[in-house]
Amino acid sequence: MNPRREPRGGRSSLFDGIEEGGIRAASSYSHEINEHENERALEGLQDRVILLKRLSGDINEEVDTHNRMLDRMGNDMDSSRGILSGTMDRFKTVFETKSSRRMLTLVAAFVVQSTIFTRASVAILSSNGLKRFSFASSFSSNALYSSPLPKTKKRRFPIVSAVDINGVTIARNDVVRDDDATNNVPDSIFSKLGMQLHRRDKHPIGILKNAIYDYFDSNYAKQFEKFEDLSPIVTTKQNFDDVLVPADHVSRSLNDTYYVDPQTVLRCHTSAHQAELLREGHRRFLVTGDVYRRDSIDSTHYPVFHQMEGFCVFSPEDWNESGKDSTLYAAEDLKKCLEGLARHLFGGVEMRWVDTYFPFTEPSFELEIYFKEDWLEVLGCGVTEQRILKQSGLENNVAWAFGLGLERLAMVLFDIPDIRLFWSDDERFTSQFKKGELGVKFKPFSKYPPCYKDISFWISESFTENNFCEVVRGIAGDLVEEVKLIDSFTNKKGMTSHCYRIVFRSMERSLTDEEVNDLQSKVRDEVQRKLNVELR
């Protein structure tokens, strides 16, 4: 114990006179107490112990109450950290008014004589910069001491043992494999499987999907089949090879794609079902579903989003009658179709086509619209590569395809400022939307304050920003709003340092300093452990 004493008075006065060697007061007089006096002292001690036990019961009740509260909140704090400032005030009031130096001296003499009826320990501890309150009451023959409550480790993402995808049960161990180095699917992603926001008619994603269906039903009656319940767990052949993604393309890396094993992934796009549907004989179809990509963290990016794929095959009779080249015929039909879709969703807006590149179409285009005084990319599309058609037995045909992100368009149409809101179950969000009502403007229900935390470290050769973002998401989940690189430099030894700013903000409540500090501490620990970096 530190021999330097705190000033007397207040709560600190309770501990005056206590040293590592025991309680010095009264210890030199214990041999002079005769038997009669000892009995009288013992009776007095028993009365005061009753008072002390009653006091301990009051405080213990406070501890239990707040610990139960924290368990319900599931805020990933250990049980010994569970007393809020209100309890601290009550503790101070109870102890300062009901305690005195005389009580402590009484307990001290009581301990020295080894006539212990009860033990009470009160400790104000500091761990990770957070204040803790710990109280214990029990019977023992030991001296008065302080001890924190045992730590209980909780996960921010409860482990889901299984999910249901269109009536098929998928076990966690089939997708999340802790002992497989080639598996990078976290529990936070596994829990999203089967949620299928696009199939909820009162959700902005489902409302937008149905509006697109309405356009195709009205202009291409019964021509396009609809698929929206295909499994998001696909083979690497489906996800990459069948749509001509090069073997060395960055999207195949563990940094960009969620791998279940070397041959199985969570689909990165709905195009993964294209070849399969063609081989089954489907010629015009729309495929809608949830897709998965490891990505950066900001208000417009999320590792799970929803996509719609459109595909249309033409036979030689179609373009021969027009007198046009097959590729030109398909490209003109594609543009006419998608310009009509843009007007259906956004009204009479100005549009433009931008040439681009996709490995599975040639030529390839992006459609942009002038909306809210800015050019907005709506979708990507193009005339399908002949190799894709040939491997499906359609070498004499031509086709077009398009793909669009539903979240991107829904954020614009509904004025939704943060992509995380799509996953919110808060009634203040979900109650604002109704089936069939496209473009209802979202009304923010609150704007909670952000909390900024910076982290700096020397990176290794294997470091990637996506891996860093995965670590942050794995700990903070949807409580992290943005991760941004704010500084980078290389020293004379060739070591490169990155400094990232992490913005914590809940969409549904205010975060406490203690909670954010705890998250940041865990981020620092995990970054160092998983990413082979040196913290600064």
TORVEXFI-656558 format. One record per residue (C-alpha): x, z, y; residue in one letter; residue number from 1; chain. Coordinates in steps of 0.001 Angstrom, whole numbers. Layout:
<recs>
REC    east      up   north resn resi chain
REC       X       Z       Y    A  NUM     A
...
</recs>
This chain:
<recs>
REC    east      up   north resn resi chain
REC       0       0       0    M    1     A
REC    1166    -749    3482    N    2     A
REC    2305    2570    5084    P    3     A
REC    1177    1351    8502    R    4     A
REC   -2187    2901    9238    R    5     A
REC   -5096    1288   10988    E    6     A
REC   -6433    3089   14065    P    7     A
REC   -8670    5997   13273    R    8     A
REC  -12382    5747   13817    G    9     A
REC  -15132    3513   12489    G   10     A
REC  -14948    2341    8867    R   11     A
REC  -11122    2602    8756    S   12     A
REC  -11276    6390    9183    S   13     A
REC  -12796    6677    5723    L   14     A
REC   -9474    5755    4196    F   15     A
REC   -7222    8028    6317    D   16     A
REC   -4972   10196    4178    G   17     A
REC   -5083    7985    1094    I   18     A
REC   -1671    6785    -126    E   19     A
REC    -350    5247   -3310    E   20     A
REC     764    8646   -4544    G   21     A
REC   -2762   10018   -4414    G   22     A
REC   -4624   12113   -1858    I   23     A
REC   -2221   14432    -191    R   24     A
REC   -4845   16642    1479    A   25     A
REC   -5926   19562    -732    A   26     A
REC   -3537   18647   -3596    S   27     A
REC   -1168   21522   -2666    S   28     A
REC   -3990   24029   -2694    Y   29     A
REC   -5612   23233   -6030    S   30     A
REC   -3629   25894   -7958    H   31     A
REC   -4919   28677   -5618    E   32     A
REC   -8593   28134   -6346    I   33     A
REC   -9844   30807   -8713    N   34     A
REC  -12486   30265  -11341    E   35     A
REC  -15400   31579   -9225    H   36     A
REC  -14526   29411   -6279    E   37     A
REC  -14083   26461   -8626    N   38     A
REC  -17650   26835   -9901    E   39     A
REC  -19011   27018   -6368    R   40     A
REC  -16980   23984   -5377    A   41     A
REC  -18227   22126   -8429    L   42     A
REC  -21850   22834   -7540    E   43     A
REC  -21229   21566   -4032    G   44     A
REC  -19563   18471   -5422    L   45     A
REC  -22517   17698   -7662    Q   46     A
REC  -24887   17751   -4682    D   47     A
REC  -22692   15417   -2728    R   48     A
REC  -22153   13097   -5695    V   49     A
REC  -25923   12642   -5878    I   50     A
REC  -25870   11586   -2237    L   51     A
REC  -22956    9244   -2883    L   52     A
REC  -24702    7659   -5870    K   53     A
REC  -27858    7133   -3813    R   54     A
REC  -25739    5496   -1132    L   55     A
REC  -24039    3319   -3750    S   56     A
REC  -27435    2275   -5068    G   57     A
REC  -28517    1058   -1612    D   58     A
REC  -25431   -1074   -1185    I   59     A
REC  -25501   -2324   -4779    N   60     A
REC  -29083   -3497   -4246    E   61     A
REC  -27955   -5519   -1227    E   62     A
REC  -25208   -7134   -3291    V   63     A
REC  -27576   -8071   -6125    D   64     A
REC  -30122   -9527   -3702    T   65     A
REC  -27668  -11843   -1990    H   66     A
REC  -25916  -12846   -5195    N   67     A
REC  -29277  -13946   -6630    R   68     A
REC  -29869  -15911   -3424    M   69     A
REC  -26544  -17715   -3808    L   70     A
REC  -27280  -18532   -7445    D   71     A
REC  -30496  -20270   -6359    R   72     A
REC  -28649  -22188   -3670    M   73     A
REC  -26018  -23324   -6174    G   74     A
REC  -23386  -23506   -3450    N   75     A
REC  -20421  -23334   -5828    D   76     A
REC  -19160  -20044   -4448    M   77     A
REC  -18094  -17326   -6844    D   78     A
REC  -20349  -14343   -7178    S   79     A
REC  -18026  -11988   -5309    S   80     A
REC  -18368  -14086   -2147    R   81     A
REC  -22070  -13513   -1915    G   82     A
REC  -22717  -11244    1049    I   83     A
REC  -23776  -12796    4309    L   84     A
REC  -23150  -11415    7743    S   85     A
REC  -26479   -9581    7717    G   86     A
REC  -25391   -7549    4721    T   87     A
REC  -22097   -6738    6371    M   88     A
REC  -23985   -5325    9326    D   89     A
REC  -26193   -3239    7037    R   90     A
REC  -23139   -2028    5140    F   91     A
REC  -21439    -928    8336    K   92     A
REC  -24569     833    9562    T   93     A
REC  -25183    2663    6272    V   94     A
REC  -21604    3696    5757    F   95     A
REC  -20839    4649    9353    E   96     A
REC  -23961    6761    9750    T   97     A
REC  -24111    8371    6304    K   98     A
REC  -20408    8841    5711    S   99     A
REC  -17881   11122    7316    S  100     A
REC  -14348   12307    6849    R  101     A
REC  -15755   15358    5120    R  102     A
REC  -17369   13169    2431    M  103     A
REC  -14093   11348    1773    L  104     A
REC  -12155   14630    1565    T  105     A
REC  -14774   15869    -847    L  106     A
REC  -14383   12829   -3062    V  107     A
REC  -10581   13053   -2804    A  108     A
REC  -10477   16632   -4013    A  109     A
REC  -12993   15673   -6655    F  110     A
REC  -10700   12905   -7921    V  111     A
REC   -7579   15112   -7988    V  112     A
REC   -9351   17664  -10168    Q  113     A
REC  -10255   14840  -12593    S  114     A
REC  -13893   15955  -12495    T  115     A
REC  -15272   12500  -11899    I  116     A
REC  -18994   11955  -12198    F  117     A
REC  -19056    8571  -10533    T  118     A
REC  -16809    5884   -9152    R  119     A
REC  -17666    3867   -6118    A  120     A
REC  -15494    1136   -4785    S  121     A
REC  -16001    -716   -1589    V  122     A
REC  -13618   -3467    -629    A  123     A
REC  -13398   -6032    2066    I  124     A
REC  -11209   -8734     609    L  125     A
REC   -9971  -12043    1932    S  126     A
REC   -9627  -15063    -320    S  127     A
REC   -9172  -18673     810    N  128     A
REC   -9862  -17534    4346    G  129     A
REC  -13332  -16248    3439    L  130     A
REC  -14604  -12666    3688    K  131     A
REC  -15737  -11028     467    R  132     A
REC  -17761   -7945    -167    F  133     A
REC  -17462   -6199   -3516    S  134     A
REC  -19177   -3049   -4700    F  135     A
REC  -19059   -1345   -8088    A  136     A
REC  -20712    1803   -9334    S  137     A
REC  -19920    3298  -12755    S  138     A
REC  -18792    6392  -14572    F  139     A
REC  -15045    6711  -15200    S  140     A
REC  -12117    9096  -15395    S  141     A
REC   -9970    6904  -13128    N  142     A
REC   -9197    7334   -9471    A  143     A
REC  -11039    5528   -6685    L  144     A
REC  -10027    1817   -6542    Y  145     A
REC  -11110   -1566   -5224    S  146     A
REC  -11782   -4609   -7387    S  147     A
REC  -13445   -7970   -6711    P  148     A
REC  -16359   -9113   -8798    L  149     A
REC  -15430  -11575  -11556    P  150     A
REC  -15319  -15223  -10472    K  151     A
REC  -17813  -17637  -11904    T  152     A
REC  -16926  -21307  -11641    K  153     A
REC  -19855  -23578  -10895    K  154     A
REC  -20060  -27360  -10744    R  155     A
REC  -21548  -29037   -7739    R  156     A
REC  -22922  -31655  -10131    F  157     A
REC  -24673  -29982  -13065    P  158     A
REC  -23643  -31624  -16316    I  159     A
REC  -26489  -33863  -17474    V  160     A
REC  -26427  -34073  -21270    S  161     A
REC  -28419  -37312  -21462    A  162     A
REC  -30334  -39828  -19360    V  163     A
REC  -33225  -42112  -20180    D  164     A
REC  -32924  -45821  -19421    I  165     A
REC  -36150  -47672  -20085    N  166     A
REC  -37034  -45479  -23039    G  167     A
REC  -33508  -45444  -24482    V  168     A
REC  -31689  -42111  -24430    T  169     A
REC  -28040  -42346  -23407    I  170     A
REC  -25945  -39271  -24192    A  171     A
REC  -23321  -38073  -21718    R  172     A
REC  -20557  -38392  -24300    N  173     A
REC  -21396  -42075  -24671    D  174     A
REC  -20519  -42722  -21019    V  175     A
REC  -18388  -39814  -19746    V  176     A
REC  -15368  -39257  -21979    R  177     A
REC  -13112  -36516  -20726    D  178     A
REC  -10393  -37221  -23319    D  179     A
REC  -10195  -40985  -22691    D  180     A
REC   -7660  -42072  -20057    A  181     A
REC   -9412  -45440  -19683    T  182     A
REC  -12719  -43776  -18802    N  183     A
REC  -13289  -43075  -15086    N  184     A
REC  -17042  -42393  -14993    V  185     A
REC  -17695  -38963  -13400    P  186     A
REC  -20769  -36816  -14002    D  187     A
REC  -22009  -37565  -10486    S  188     A
REC  -22298  -41252  -11419    I  189     A
REC  -23684  -40682  -14910    F  190     A
REC  -26531  -38634  -13420    S  191     A
REC  -27634  -41689  -11400    K  192     A
REC  -28188  -43835  -14493    L  193     A
REC  -31873  -44409  -15126    G  194     A
REC  -33044  -43310  -11660    M  195     A
REC  -33902  -46928  -10752    Q  196     A
REC  -34951  -46563   -7135    L  197     A
REC  -35971  -50239   -7152    H  198     A
REC  -38901  -49418   -9440    R  199     A
REC  -40439  -46850   -7085    R  200     A
REC  -43181  -48582   -5125    D  201     A
REC  -43181  -45989   -2314    K  202     A
REC  -39419  -46017   -1848    H  203     A
REC  -37802  -48346     745    P  204     A
REC  -35805  -50077   -2015    I  205     A
REC  -38918  -50653   -4123    G  206     A
REC  -40955  -51761   -1095    I  207     A
REC  -38308  -54363    -178    L  208     A
REC  -38036  -55607   -3767    K  209     A
REC  -41792  -56103   -3937    N  210     A
REC  -41765  -57963    -615    A  211     A
REC  -39214  -60413   -2048    I  212     A
REC  -41366  -60775   -5157    Y  213     A
REC  -44330  -61599   -2910    D  214     A
REC  -42368  -64414   -1270    Y  215     A
REC  -41431  -66037   -4566    F  216     A
REC  -44928  -65561   -6003    D  217     A
REC  -46465  -67199   -2923    S  218     A
REC  -44063  -70142   -2675    N  219     A
REC  -43023  -70638   -6314    Y  220     A
REC  -46098  -69523   -8233    A  221     A
REC  -45204  -68364  -11751    K  222     A
REC  -41883  -70218  -11636    Q  223     A
REC  -39527  -67235  -11504    F  224     A
REC  -39419  -64609  -14234    E  225     A
REC  -38610  -61082  -13170    K  226     A
REC  -36217  -58689  -14922    F  227     A
REC  -35689  -55200  -13525    E  228     A
REC  -35109  -52983  -16549    D  229     A
REC  -31897  -54365  -18045    L  230     A
REC  -29277  -51772  -19003    S  231     A
REC  -26500  -51218  -16439    P  232     A
REC  -23998  -50602  -19256    I  233     A
REC  -22476  -53989  -20068    V  234     A
REC  -19382  -55487  -21637    T  235     A
REC  -16388  -56671  -19646    T  236     A
REC  -17203  -60158  -20948    K  237     A
REC  -20656  -60006  -19364    Q  238     A
REC  -19431  -58471  -16137    N  239     A
REC  -16313  -60591  -15604    F  240     A
REC  -15645  -63393  -18085    D  241     A
REC  -19127  -64914  -18158    D  242     A
REC  -19121  -65320  -14360    V  243     A
REC  -15543  -66634  -14222    L  244     A
REC  -13873  -63635  -12571    V  245     A
REC  -10101  -64273  -12931    P  246     A
REC   -8156  -62035  -15292    A  247     A
REC   -6023  -60723  -12420    D  248     A
REC   -8883  -60239   -9948    H  249     A
REC   -8840  -56880   -8170    V  250     A
REC  -12435  -56123   -9180    S  251     A
REC  -11300  -55693  -12806    R  252     A
REC   -9078  -52709  -11969    S  253     A
REC   -9875  -49060  -12622    L  254     A
REC   -9626  -48654   -8881    N  255     A
REC  -12747  -50761   -8273    D  256     A
REC  -14866  -50576  -11429    T  257     A
REC  -16290  -47726  -13536    Y  258     A
REC  -15023  -48151  -17084    Y  259     A
REC  -16644  -46481  -20072    V  260     A
REC  -13857  -47866  -22266    D  261     A
REC  -11586  -50935  -22065    P  262     A
REC  -14438  -53210  -23230    Q  263     A
REC  -17410  -51547  -21501    T  264     A
REC  -18241  -50982  -17821    V  265     A
REC  -21082  -50037  -15516    L  266     A
REC  -22131  -53402  -14107    R  267     A
REC  -20693  -54312  -10708    C  268     A
REC  -23415  -56886  -10035    H  269     A
REC  -26653  -58148  -11548    T  270     A
REC  -24859  -61453  -12259    S  271     A
REC  -23620  -59708  -15416    A  272     A
REC  -26902  -60734  -17102    H  273     A
REC  -26829  -64348  -15974    Q  274     A
REC  -25207  -65963  -19023    A  275     A
REC  -27217  -63848  -21465    E  276     A
REC  -30535  -64897  -19907    L  277     A
REC  -29498  -68554  -19832    L  278     A
REC  -28599  -68468  -23525    R  279     A
REC  -32010  -66948  -24230    E  280     A
REC  -33669  -69972  -22619    G  281     A
REC  -34622  -68601  -19188    H  282     A
REC  -34205  -71150  -16396    R  283     A
REC  -35564  -69540  -13233    R  284     A
REC  -35385  -65804  -12825    F  285     A
REC  -34861  -62803  -10544    L  286     A
REC  -32803  -59851  -11813    V  287     A
REC  -32982  -56531   -9950    T  288     A
REC  -31072  -53386  -10808    G  289     A
REC  -28678  -50594   -9899    D  290     A
REC  -25003  -51583   -9711    V  291     A
REC  -21863  -49456   -9556    Y  292     A
REC  -18614  -49834   -7613    R  293     A
REC  -15901  -47393   -6624    R  294     A
REC  -15810  -47691   -2857    D  295     A
REC  -14972  -46099     457    S  296     A
REC  -17057  -43332    2034    I  297     A
REC  -19069  -44013    5166    D  298     A
REC  -22682  -44446    6267    S  299     A
REC  -23041  -47924    4695    T  300     A
REC  -21139  -47529    1398    H  301     A
REC  -22178  -45657   -1721    Y  302     A
REC  -20869  -45962   -5313    P  303     A
REC  -24364  -46835   -6547    V  304     A
REC  -26583  -49415   -4879    F  305     A
REC  -29200  -52005   -5820    H  306     A
REC  -28887  -55749   -6024    Q  307     A
REC  -31113  -58728   -6679    M  308     A
REC  -29880  -61903   -8314    E  309     A
REC  -31789  -65190   -8116    G  310     A
REC  -31109  -68166  -10386    F  311     A
REC  -32671  -71622  -10569    C  312     A
REC  -31788  -74471  -12974    V  313     A
REC  -32606  -78136  -12299    F  314     A
REC  -32778  -81020  -14746    S  315     A
REC  -31558  -84595  -14038    P  316     A
REC  -35149  -85681  -13403    E  317     A
REC  -35343  -83402  -10389    D  318     A
REC  -32454  -84841   -8396    W  319     A
REC  -32783  -88426   -9704    N  320     A
REC  -36213  -88697   -8094    E  321     A
REC  -34773  -87570   -4766    S  322     A
REC  -31976  -90094   -4841    G  323     A
REC  -29463  -87377   -3936    K  324     A
REC  -26327  -86128   -5555    D  325     A
REC  -27022  -83199   -7928    S  326     A
REC  -24847  -80739   -5995    T  327     A
REC  -26303  -81751   -2632    L  328     A
REC  -29826  -81558   -4008    Y  329     A
REC  -29261  -78014   -5343    A  330     A
REC  -27584  -76866   -2105    A  331     A
REC  -30424  -78138      91    E  332     A
REC  -33076  -76574   -2144    D  333     A
REC  -31154  -73290   -2103    L  334     A
REC  -30928  -73175    1689    K  335     A
REC  -34587  -74069    2126    K  336     A
REC  -35617  -71294    -263    C  337     A
REC  -33465  -68602    1340    L  338     A
REC  -34292  -69534    4931    E  339     A
REC  -37944  -69075    3998    G  340     A
REC  -37126  -65677    2481    L  341     A
REC  -35327  -64584    5659    A  342     A
REC  -38339  -65531    7807    R  343     A
REC  -40626  -63686    5368    H  344     A
REC  -38589  -60490    5788    L  345     A
REC  -37395  -60660    9397    F  346     A
REC  -39753  -63018   11174    G  347     A
REC  -38704  -65951   13362    G  348     A
REC  -34992  -65167   13665    V  349     A
REC  -32082  -67465   14406    E  350     A
REC  -29991  -68286   11305    M  351     A
REC  -26658  -69827   10443    R  352     A
REC  -24772  -70757    7259    W  353     A
REC  -21135  -69790    6766    V  354     A
REC  -18915  -71396    4138    D  355     A
REC  -17217  -68857    1881    T  356     A
REC  -15757  -68409   -1609    Y  357     A
REC  -17175  -66913   -4808    F  358     A
REC  -15576  -67495   -8222    P  359     A
REC  -18908  -68440   -9814    F  360     A
REC  -20279  -70940   -7248    T  361     A
REC  -19006  -74093   -5553    E  362     A
REC  -19856  -74751   -2788    P  363     A
REC  -20528  -71177   -1671    S  364     A
REC  -22345  -69905    1423    F  365     A
REC  -23358  -66776    3292    E  366     A
REC  -26597  -66626    5255    L  367     A
REC  -26470  -64759    8564    E  368     A
REC  -29330  -63990   10941    I  369     A
REC  -29249  -63000   14611    Y  370     A
REC  -30981  -59645   14589    F  371     A
REC  -30921  -56876   17188    K  372     A
REC  -28422  -58784   19316    E  373     A
REC  -25888  -59222   16526    D  374     A
REC  -25157  -61515   13583    W  375     A
REC  -26076  -59867   10280    L  376     A
REC  -24985  -61103    6856    E  377     A
REC  -28068  -61223    4636    V  378     A
REC  -26801  -62586    1315    L  379     A
REC  -24267  -64713    -535    G  380     A
REC  -25139  -67780   -2594    C  381     A
REC  -24019  -71182   -3820    G  382     A
REC  -24280  -73973   -6367    V  383     A
REC  -23381  -72592   -9804    T  384     A
REC  -20048  -73599  -11321    E  385     A
REC  -20560  -76145  -14117    Q  386     A
REC  -18440  -74077  -16532    R  387     A
REC  -21091  -71347  -16483    I  388     A
REC  -23830  -73844  -17336    L  389     A
REC  -21709  -75560  -19974    K  390     A
REC  -20995  -72328  -21875    Q  391     A
REC  -24745  -71812  -22047    S  392     A
REC  -25423  -75315  -23356    G  393     A
REC  -26608  -76711  -20002    L  394     A
REC  -23798  -79143  -19225    E  395     A
REC  -26272  -81810  -18039    N  396     A
REC  -27951  -79502  -15548    N  397     A
REC  -27240  -78105  -12091    V  398     A
REC  -28256  -74725  -10693    A  399     A
REC  -28085  -72446   -7696    W  400     A
REC  -27729  -68684   -7496    A  401     A
REC  -27917  -65983   -4823    F  402     A
REC  -27289  -62265   -4670    G  403     A
REC  -28335  -59721   -2057    L  404     A
REC  -27888  -55989   -1593    G  405     A
REC  -31207  -54220   -1168    L  406     A
REC  -29783  -51165     626    E  407     A
REC  -28111  -53321    3261    R  408     A
REC  -31361  -55063    4155    L  409     A
REC  -33498  -51938    3829    A  410     A
REC  -31280  -50037    6277    M  411     A
REC  -31928  -52770    8840    V  412     A
REC  -35628  -53258    8165    L  413     A
REC  -36485  -49535    8056    F  414     A
REC  -33905  -48302   10613    D  415     A
REC  -32292  -45983    8076    I  416     A
REC  -28951  -44808    9536    P  417     A
REC  -27220  -43430    6442    D  418     A
REC  -27163  -44913    2941    I  419     A
REC  -27189  -41414    1388    R  420     A
REC  -30785  -40969    2541    L  421     A
REC  -32010  -43388    -135    F  422     A
REC  -31145  -40743   -2735    W  423     A
REC  -32844  -37876    -906    S  424     A
REC  -35836  -36097   -2428    D  425     A
REC  -36595  -34390     881    D  426     A
REC  -40293  -34834    1579    E  427     A
REC  -39499  -35380    5249    R  428     A
REC  -37874  -38628    4139    F  429     A
REC  -39978  -39756    1180    T  430     A
REC  -43338  -39112    2896    S  431     A
REC  -42599  -41666    5638    Q  432     A
REC  -42952  -44700    3358    F  433     A
REC  -45966  -46209    1641    K  434     A
REC  -46438  -48938    -918    K  435     A
REC  -46540  -52411     584    G  436     A
REC  -45552  -51343    4109    E  437     A
REC  -42370  -53253    4863    L  438     A
REC  -40409  -52358    7986    G  439     A
REC  -41925  -48947    8793    V  440     A
REC  -39333  -47392   11080    K  441     A
REC  -37723  -44250    9782    F  442     A
REC  -38112  -41229   12041    K  443     A
REC  -35106  -38891   11817    P  444     A
REC  -36291  -35399   10937    F  445     A
REC  -33113  -33696   12113    S  446     A
REC  -29489  -34282   12998    K  447     A
REC  -27318  -31552   11606    Y  448     A
REC  -23848  -30995   13085    P  449     A
REC  -20797  -32525   11404    P  450     A
REC  -17727  -30567   10387    C  451     A
REC  -14341  -32301   10540    Y  452     A
REC  -11453  -31498    8226    K  453     A
REC   -8108  -33298    8073    D  454     A
REC   -5784  -33590    5099    I  455     A
REC   -2246  -35017    5136    S  456     A
REC      11  -35867    2224    F  457     A
REC    2921  -38024    1106    W  458     A
REC    1489  -40762   -1085    I  459     A
REC    2926  -42077   -4348    S  460     A
REC    3157  -45700   -5465    E  461     A
REC      23  -45302   -7574    S  462     A
REC   -2085  -43921   -4715    F  463     A
REC   -5240  -45818   -3701    T  464     A
REC   -7854  -44899   -1140    E  465     A
REC  -10673  -45468   -3627    N  466     A
REC   -9166  -42868   -5955    N  467     A
REC   -8936  -40424   -3063    F  468     A
REC  -12576  -41056   -2138    C  469     A
REC  -13610  -40476   -5753    E  470     A
REC  -11941  -37061   -5697    V  471     A
REC  -13712  -36142   -2458    V  472     A
REC  -17081  -37373   -3749    R  473     A
REC  -16585  -35545   -7026    G  474     A
REC  -16292  -32246   -5156    I  475     A
REC  -18508  -32632   -2089    A  476     A
REC  -21042  -35171   -3363    G  477     A
REC  -23518  -36232    -694    D  478     A
REC  -22254  -33519    1656    L  479     A
REC  -19422  -35841    2685    V  480     A
REC  -20423  -38403    5290    E  481     A
REC  -17177  -40245    5915    E  482     A
REC  -13525  -40391    4905    V  483     A
REC  -11311  -42210    7379    K  484     A
REC   -7575  -42860    7573    L  485     A
REC   -6537  -41656   11036    I  486     A
REC   -2731  -41762   10780    D  487     A
REC     -34  -43337    8642    S  488     A
REC    3732  -43480    8978    F  489     A
REC    6864  -43982    6882    T  490     A
REC    9918  -41771    7408    N  491     A
REC   13593  -42687    7178    K  492     A
REC   13633  -41856    3480    K  493     A
REC   10929  -44426    2810    G  494     A
REC    8211  -41861    2138    M  495     A
REC    4771  -42774    3471    T  496     A
REC    2355  -40183    4829    S  497     A
REC   -1398  -40592    5179    H  498     A
REC   -3695  -38363    7191    C  499     A
REC   -7412  -38604    6424    Y  500     A
REC  -10288  -37127    8363    R  501     A
REC  -13145  -35922    6165    I  502     A
REC  -16527  -35562    7847    V  503     A
REC  -18844  -33097    6115    F  504     A
REC  -22520  -33257    7063    R  505     A
REC  -25679  -32560    5118    S  506     A
REC  -28768  -34647    5795    M  507     A
REC  -31072  -31717    5047    E  508     A
REC  -29454  -28508    6359    R  509     A
REC  -26606  -27053    8389    S  510     A
REC  -23424  -26376    6458    L  511     A
REC  -21678  -23034    6896    T  512     A
REC  -17998  -22727    7786    D  513     A
REC  -17428  -20846    4554    E  514     A
REC  -18984  -23611    2501    E  515     A
REC  -16960  -26361    4177    V  516     A
REC  -13731  -24371    3916    N  517     A
REC  -14384  -23903     217    D  518     A
REC  -14987  -27644    -280    L  519     A
REC  -11850  -28542    1664    Q  520     A
REC   -9767  -26103    -354    S  521     A
REC  -10990  -27648   -3585    K  522     A
REC  -10320  -31144   -2275    V  523     A
REC   -6711  -30178   -1490    R  524     A
REC   -6225  -28704   -4957    D  525     A
REC   -7740  -31686   -6766    E  526     A
REC   -5931  -34303   -4684    V  527     A
REC   -2604  -32730   -5508    Q  528     A
REC   -3477  -32324   -9183    R  529     A
REC   -5023  -35747   -9842    K  530     A
REC   -3338  -38169   -7449    L  531     A
REC     319  -37196   -7715    N  532     A
REC     722  -36664   -3977    V  533     A
REC    2614  -34032   -1992    E  534     A
REC     495  -32129     502    L  535     A
REC    1899  -31655    3984    R  536     A
</recs>
